[in-house]
């Protein structure tokens, strides 16, 4: 333990006693006795609440903390590999701040010899936000891997072709003291392969119900569109054999949201929104685009806004990225997908602009094969946006008929495209057909105002109840207890 924290005569002795008392208060009797001596060590039961003075949470991820007010910084990171772990860490940082638990972000936990030499806390907890293959531990801390997983099992050793020593997922996830997975489905898939304790502990999500509670009014839509004037949208324009010409035409038809609404043909369109990384095959956006384009022919008052992300924005037109990453499949003839009712942007939005994007929408659409938590959907629900969504994997925890319009899905074997991307074989996942999307869209737009308002309030309440501070407090208490037992066992 670093010895210079006291400051002045008797300072070191005061520090020694305070640190020993904090250890004892948290139940770390062995470590307290080593500092105070058996005669000075008080007997104290494990507290039912967390004493912020007794613990310190250290958080780390491969990327630095996100500054969601910095558009330039976001542009360099949004869409890069595993960038969503930084967003998950953001939720824990905000949750820890709300419950008053001291915390620090560590840029390089593996480079610290022993955190107890730097931290005066009785209990140091490390929340590590990494994919399993890149996990980093903090020596001297109780290490918790915050690992998201979406499929039914981890990758098998036979499927791990990388010769790197850290490549096997189950081997890496056996290293931490505990694993927090953000969904019950992911926790079950991980627990089947490791002996490490696994718990369902999702990233906390803010639940701030937007004003009104019902579908956005024409006045509210116009006000938000004015605030989003800097964001450029272009129409869905995919035509495989003429894609170069389609890209040029789509670029000529770039508009701000206010211009799109002015030519929508209706004073108050019903706006649907979705958020995705264009390179993420799990998103399964093709049936969404096909289903919406077909649906909007009979309901031109419906608009879909697609907020996409890619680290190569500006290098290639976004419609070309959609074609290559989400539409094209070997052995199939890709059909044209053109619609002036589907608008796409790959611009970078700040946190305030993302909240505005959610608030302008009546519904959030999700057709994913599988998800680990799906933070954009939860963020939208927290603001009272009603999901039109599949209800499997992570979404099974929070998408229900009383707070959403579920989209029917079907379990089928991985196709070649998914097997090639994720290197896994013999698995099933969830598929959606365009007809299922059309049916759900029609059901959503047929909701009476009172029914919509009830589902919007239920969506907000679901996020508040399941993704608030209470779940984080329970998880931290258990982690402290396990750390205490580990200390007692030597």
N, C-alpha and C positions, 0 to 999 in steps of 0.2 A: 504494500500500500504506500502510495506517495506520502511523504512525511511533512511536507511544507505547507499544509493547508491551514494550520492553526493561526499563525500570525501573532507574534508577541509572546511574553512569558506565559507559560501554562497552556498555550494554544494547542500544542500537540497532544497534551493530556486531555484537554476538553474534546478534541477531535476523536481521540481513541475511545473515550467513554460514549460519546454521541454515536459513533459508528457501531460500537458494540451493542448499545441499546437498540439501535435501529435493526440490527441483525436479529436480536432476540425478539423484538416486537413482531417481526415477520416470521418467526418460528425457526430461524437458522441457529439452533442452539449450539451446534458444533463449532461453527465459525465465531459465534459470539463468545463462547468460552475460550477460544484460542486468543481472542483479543483482550477480554476482560479478566479472564481467569474464572474458574468454577465458582468461587465465593461471591463474585460480583455479578454473575449472570442471572438476571431475573427470569423467572418462568413466565411465559406469556403464550396464550393460545393463538392459533392462526386467526387473524382478524377477518371479520365478515365483509369489511369494506377495504378499499385500497388506500393506504397512507401514501400520498404522493412523495413524502420525504424519504420513504424507504426504498423506492424502486426508481430505476431509470431505464427507459426503453430506447434502444439504439436501432435505427432503421437504415437499411442499405439496399441499393439496387444497382444494376449495371450502369444506369444513367443517373445523372445528377437530378436534384429535385426540379420538378416542372414549375416554371413561372408562367402561369396561364394568362398573364397580362402582356407577355412579351411575344408578339407575333413572329418576330424573326427567330427567336430561340425555339418556339414551337415548330416553325417550318423546318428546322434542321433535324427534328426528332420525330415528328408525327409520321407514322407509317413505317418507321424503321423496325427491325426485328425485335419482337418482344417489348415494344415501347409501352404496351398496356400495363406492364408491371409498375411503371412510374405513376400511372394514374391510380392503380390500386394502392400504392404507397401513399399517394396524396390523400386518399380517403382515411387511412389510418392516422396520418399526421393531424388531420382536422378533428378526427374523433378523439385522439389523445389530448389535443388542446382543449376540447370542450369538457372533458372530464378532469382536466387539471393534472395529468400525469406528465412529469418531466420527460423530455425526449430529445434526441440528437440524431442528425443524419450523418452517417459515416461514409466517406467517399471510398475507403479501401479497408474493409474490416479484416481481411486476411493479412494485412500488413501490421496489425497491432499485436504485440507480444502477449499482453494480458490486460484486458480492459479494467481489471480491478486496480491496476497501477495508475489509472487515470480517473476513474469514477469513484466518488465517495459513497455511492448508493449501496445499501445492503443487498439488493438484488438487481443484477443487471440482466435485462432481457434483450435479445437481439431478434428483430423481425427481418428476415432475409427474403427480399422480393426478387426471385430469380427463377427461370425455368430450371428443372432438376439438373440438367447437364451443366449448368453454370453456377450452381449453388456455392456460396461463400459463407464460411462460419466465422464467428467472433470468439476468440479464446478468452476464457474466464467468464463467459456469459451463458445464460440458458438460451440455447439457439432454437428458434422456431422458423421453419421454412414455410413461407407463405406462397404456396404453389397452386396455380390454377391448372385444372385438367378437365377435358370435356368428353373424351371418349370412354368406352366401357372398361377399358383396362389400360395399363401402361404399356409402353413398347417392350416387346420381348427381347431377351438377349440375342436370339437368332435374327431379329430384325434390326439390330444395332450394328451397322456396318462400319461405323467410325471406330478406328483403333485407339482413340484417345482414352486414357484411363478414367475420365469422368463421363464417358458417353452413356453408360448404362443408367437408366433412370432409377430403378429400384435400388441399386447400389448407392447412388448419391442420396436418395431420400432415407436411407438407413442411418445417415450421419448425424442429422440434427436431433435434439432432444424431443422435438414435437413437430407436428405438421398441422398447419391451418390451411384448409382448402375452402374456397369461397362458396361452394355448393355441396349439397348432400350427395348428389350424383358423383361429383369429383372426389369427395372424401371416400365414398365407397369404392371407387375404382382404385384409388391409391392404397387404401387400407388392405385390399386383397393381395397386395404385393410386398408389403413391408410390415415389420414388427413395431416400428415407431408409432407412438400414439397419434392418431389422426382425428381432428375435430373439424366440424363445419363452422368456420369463422369468416364471414364475408367482409369485404372492404366496406366500411361505413359509407352511407350515402345520405346527402342532405335531402330533407323533405320539406320544401317550401311551396305550399299550394298557391298557384297563381290566382290573381284576383278574378272573381266572378264564379269560378267553378264549372261553368258550362263551356260549350264551344266558343272559341274566340269570336268576338263581334267584328263587324266590318271596321269600326273605328279602331279597335285594338290591333287588328291585322295591319291596317294602314300605318299606325304609329310605329309598330315593330318593323315594318318594311322600310320605313324611313331611317330607322336606326341601323339597318343592315344594308344601307345604300352602297357601301364599299365592296360588298360581296358580289361577285360576278357568277351568273348561272348560264348554262347552255343547254339546249334541248337534247334529249336522248336521240342519237343519230348513229345507228349501227347498221351497216350494209356491207357484209364481208368483202365482196368483190369490188366495191366502189368506196372503200373506207377513206381513202385519201380525199376524195371529193366531199364525202360526208363530213369529214373533220373540218374542211374549209367552210362548208355551209353552216355548220354548227357554230364555228367561231364568229362568223358574220352575224349570227343571231344571238350573241351574248347579251344578257340583260340583267339589270338589277331586279330584285324582287318586286319593287313597286311597279316597274314597267310590265313585268309578267302579269301581275294582278290587274293592271289597267286594261290588258288585252285578253283577260281570261273569259270574258263573255258573261260573267255573273258578278254581282256586287259582293257576295260573300261566298267564295269558294270554300269547300272543305279541304283542308290541307293535311296531307299525310307526310311524314318525315321518316327517314332512316339514315343511320350513320354507319359507315363501314370503312375498313381498310381494303382497298380494291384488290390487294394481293392475297387476301385471306379467303381461302377456298371454303372455309366453314360457313361463310355467310350465305351461300346458295342464293345469290341474287337473281339468277336467270328466271326462275319461275315467278319471282316477285315482279320483275319488269314485264315479263310476258303477260302475267295475270292483270297487272294494272293497266297496261296499254290496251288490252282487250276490254277491260271493265270501263275505262274512260270513254270508249266510243259511245256507250249508252249513257254515261254519266259525265259529261264534259265539265261539270261543276266540281270535279275532283282533281286535285293536283298532288303530285308526289315530288318532294324535294329530297334529293339524294346527296347527303354530305359525305363525300369520299375523301380518303387520304392516301397519299403515296409519297415516298421519299424522292421520287423522280418527277415531281410536279414541274411542269414547264418543259420537260424533256420530250414528252410525247403527249398528244391530246388525250383527254380523259376518256373519250369514247373508244379510242384505240386500246387503252388499258382495260376497259370493261370487256371489250371483245376478246382480248388475248387471255385475260385472267379469270373472267367470270362466265363468258358466253361460249367461247370455242371449246369443242371437245373432239378428240381424235375419233374418227369413224362416224361422225355426225355432220350433216349439212347445217351450218349455222344460218338461221333465217334472219331476215332483216328485222330490226327493232327500232322503229322510228315513231316518236310521239312528242307533240307539243304540250302534253299534259304531264310529262316527266322531265324535270330539270335537275341538272347535276352541277356540282361545284367541287373543285379540289382546292379551293382557297383555304387558308388557315384561319380558323375562327378563335377568338379569345374566349375565356370562360363566360364573360358577359354576353358575347354574341351567341355562344352555344345555348345559354339560357333563353335568349330571345328566339332562337330557332325552335326550341321546344315550345315556347309560349305561343308562337304563331300557329302551331299545329293543333289539330283536333285529335290526331291519332299517330302513334309510332308503329311502324311495320317491321316485323322480324320474321324471316323465313329460314333461319340458320339450320344447318345440319346438326350442330351441337355447340354449346357455349360453356365456358368456365364460370362466368358470372354475368357478363353482358352489362357493363356499367352504363353505356349510353341509354339502353332501354330503362334501367332503373332510375337514372337521372331524369328522364322524361316522365316516368311514373311519379317520381317525387314531386314534380311540378303539377301533377294532375292531368297529364296526357294519358289517354286511354290506349293501351296496347292492342294492336291487331297482330297477334303473335302465336307462334308455336308454343307448346307448353311442356316440352320435354327437357332433359338434362338440367342445366342450371335454372331454366325458366320454370321447371316443375316446382321450384321452391316458392314462386311468387305470382305466376300467371294463373288466374282462375276465372271461371265464368262470371263471377260477381264484380271483377275489376278489369276485365279485358274482353276482347272478342277473339276467342281461340281459333287458330288456323289448324285444320286437320293435317296430320303428317303420317307417314308410313315408314316402318322399319324395313330396310333393304340392305343387302351386302354393299360394302364399299365398292364403288366403281374403280376402274383403272386410274382415273384422274386423281381421286382421293388417295388411293394406295401409293401412287407415284409421289405425290406431294408429301404425305406424312410417313411413308415407309412402314406401313402397317398392313397386315393381310389377314383375311379370315374374319374380319369384323363386320358388324352391321352398324348403320347409323340411320338418321331420320331424313326422309326425303319429302319434299312438298311438290305438288303438281299445280300448274297454273289455275286449273279449275278450282282447287281448294282456296287459292288466294282470291279469286273472283268472288267465291261464295262468302268469304269472310269480309271482304270489302263491302259487298252489298249489305250484309248484316250490320256492319258498322254504320253505314250511312242511313240505315233504316231505324236506328235507335231513336226513340222519342227523347225530347230534351231532358225530362226528368230521369230517364234511365241512364242517359249519358252522364248527367251530373252525379248520379249515385256511383257509377263506375269510376268516374274521375276521383271522387272523394275516397273510394275504396282503394284505388291505386296509390294515392298519397298516403293513406293510413297503413297500407302494406309496407311501404318503404320505411315509414316512421317506426313501425313496430318491429320489423325484422332486421333493419339495417341501421338502427340508431345506436346510441351509446350503451344501452343495457347489455346487448350481446357482447360488446367489446369488454365491458367490465367483468362479465361472467368468465370470459375466456382468460382475461388477465389473472383473475383470482385463481383459476385452476393452474395456470402456468406457474404462479408463485408457489402454490402448494407442491407441485411436482418438483420445482427447484429446491424447495425445502427438504423434500424427501431425498432427493439426490445428494444434498449436502449431508443429511443425517447418515446416509449409507456410505459416506466417504468418497 
